[in-house]
């Protein structure tokens, strides 16, 4: 089985900030960093449900 990648906290913070930009999508940011995003919980991450509280949650984690 393949080992999960580990990324520095600074990189994770950068990615979160990119996701918080107006018009940004999580999948778009992932692709810009060369990653394929597999969404197991797609409805929870859809554009229509990504509100301010969800963005604040992402920023904390």
Secondary structure by P-SEA (a helix, b strand, c coil): cbbbbbbcaaaaaaaaaaaacccccaaaaaaaacbbbbbccccccccccccaaaaaaaaac
